[in-house]
Amino acid sequence: MNSVYTQQVIRRLAIKYGLPEFVIRKIVRYQFQFVKEKMGEGTKGVYDTFPTIRLLNLGTFFPRKGRIQQMGDGAEYEAKKRDIYKKKYGRDFDEDLEKRLNKDNDGTVPDKE
Protein backbone atom coordinates (compact mmCIF):
# COMPACT_ATOMS: atom_id res chain seq x y z
CA MET A 1 0.00 0.00 0.00
CA ASN A 2 2.98 2.29 -0.26
CA SER A 3 3.00 2.76 -4.01
CA VAL A 4 2.61 6.29 -5.31
CA TYR A 5 -0.48 5.30 -7.29
CA THR A 6 -2.15 3.79 -4.22
CA GLN A 7 -1.41 6.88 -2.17
CA GLN A 8 -2.92 9.07 -4.88
CA VAL A 9 -6.08 6.97 -5.02
CA ILE A 10 -6.44 7.03 -1.23
CA ARG A 11 -5.92 10.80 -1.23
CA ARG A 12 -8.58 11.29 -3.95
CA LEU A 13 -11.07 9.09 -2.12
CA ALA A 14 -10.43 10.93 1.14
CA ILE A 15 -11.15 14.27 -0.55
CA LYS A 16 -14.19 12.92 -2.40
CA TYR A 17 -15.85 11.49 0.72
CA GLY A 18 -14.50 14.01 3.25
CA LEU A 19 -12.79 11.37 5.38
CA PRO A 20 -9.26 11.24 6.80
CA GLU A 21 -6.75 9.25 4.72
CA PHE A 22 -6.17 6.71 7.49
CA VAL A 23 -9.88 5.81 7.46
CA ILE A 24 -9.81 5.20 3.70
CA ARG A 25 -6.61 3.15 4.09
CA LYS A 26 -8.31 0.98 6.75
CA ILE A 27 -11.33 0.44 4.52
CA VAL A 28 -9.13 -0.67 1.62
CA ARG A 29 -7.04 -3.00 3.78
CA TYR A 30 -9.98 -4.52 5.64
CA GLN A 31 -11.22 -6.58 2.72
CA PHE A 32 -7.85 -8.33 2.40
CA GLN A 33 -7.67 -8.82 6.16
CA PHE A 34 -11.12 -10.44 5.97
CA VAL A 35 -9.92 -12.84 3.24
CA LYS A 36 -6.87 -13.73 5.35
CA GLU A 37 -9.00 -14.42 8.44
CA LYS A 38 -11.53 -16.56 6.55
CA MET A 39 -8.83 -18.58 4.79
CA GLY A 40 -7.15 -19.10 8.16
CA GLU A 41 -10.26 -20.85 9.46
CA GLY A 42 -9.70 -23.81 7.13
CA THR A 43 -8.28 -27.11 8.38
CA LYS A 44 -4.79 -27.98 7.11
CA GLY A 45 -4.89 -30.68 4.47
CA VAL A 46 -8.71 -30.63 4.05
CA TYR A 47 -9.61 -28.73 0.88
CA ASP A 48 -13.37 -28.52 1.53
CA THR A 49 -12.87 -26.52 4.74
CA PHE A 50 -11.41 -23.53 2.89
CA PRO A 51 -13.95 -21.00 1.56
CA THR A 52 -14.08 -19.35 -1.83
CA ILE A 53 -14.42 -15.60 -1.34
CA ARG A 54 -15.53 -13.13 -4.01
CA LEU A 55 -14.65 -9.46 -3.59
CA LEU A 56 -16.63 -7.12 -5.80
CA ASN A 57 -14.49 -5.64 -8.60
CA LEU A 58 -11.41 -7.57 -7.42
CA GLY A 59 -12.16 -11.19 -8.18
CA THR A 60 -12.37 -14.51 -6.43
CA PHE A 61 -9.94 -15.79 -3.81
CA PHE A 62 -9.72 -19.54 -3.41
CA PRO A 63 -7.12 -22.09 -2.27
CA ARG A 64 -5.31 -24.35 -4.69
CA LYS A 65 -5.79 -28.05 -4.07
CA GLY A 66 -2.07 -28.75 -4.41
CA ARG A 67 -1.15 -26.19 -1.76
CA ILE A 68 -3.72 -27.55 0.67
CA GLN A 69 -2.35 -31.06 0.15
CA GLN A 70 1.18 -29.78 0.79
CA MET A 71 -0.01 -28.25 4.05
CA GLY A 72 -1.42 -31.61 5.07
CA ASP A 73 1.75 -33.55 4.24
CA GLY A 74 3.87 -31.22 6.37
CA ALA A 75 7.19 -32.79 7.36
CA GLU A 76 6.97 -35.45 4.65
CA TYR A 77 6.63 -32.79 1.95
CA GLU A 78 9.55 -30.79 3.38
CA ALA A 79 11.74 -33.90 3.37
CA LYS A 80 10.91 -34.49 -0.32
CA LYS A 81 11.80 -30.88 -1.16
CA ARG A 82 15.14 -31.18 0.66
CA ASP A 83 15.94 -34.44 -1.19
CA ILE A 84 15.21 -32.81 -4.54
CA TYR A 85 17.43 -29.84 -3.60
CA LYS A 86 20.28 -32.15 -2.59
CA LYS A 87 20.04 -34.14 -5.84
CA LYS A 88 19.90 -30.98 -7.96
CA TYR A 89 22.69 -28.98 -6.28
CA GLY A 90 24.75 -31.71 -4.59
CA ARG A 91 24.62 -30.07 -1.16
CA ASP A 92 22.34 -29.72 1.82
CA PHE A 93 19.63 -27.05 1.87
CA ASP A 94 20.26 -26.32 5.55
CA GLU A 95 23.96 -25.68 4.93
CA ASP A 96 23.17 -23.27 2.10
CA LEU A 97 20.58 -21.50 4.22
CA GLU A 98 23.04 -21.09 7.07
CA LYS A 99 25.64 -19.66 4.69
CA ARG A 100 23.11 -17.19 3.34
CA LEU A 101 22.18 -16.09 6.83
CA ASN A 102 25.84 -15.70 7.83
CA LYS A 103 26.91 -13.56 4.87
CA ASP A 104 30.30 -11.86 4.91
CA ASN A 105 30.31 -8.13 5.56
CA ASP A 106 30.65 -7.41 1.84
CA GLY A 107 27.31 -9.15 1.17
CA THR A 108 28.68 -12.22 -0.60
CA VAL A 109 27.87 -15.78 0.34
CA PRO A 110 30.90 -17.82 1.46
CA ASP A 111 31.84 -20.66 -0.92
CA LYS A 112 31.34 -24.29 0.00
CA GLU A 113 34.44 -25.67 1.66
Summary of the structure (lengths in Angstrom):
residues: 113
radius of gyration: 21.7
end to end distance: 43.0
largest distance: 63.0
contacts: 231
relative contact order: 0.07
helix: 62%
strand: 5%
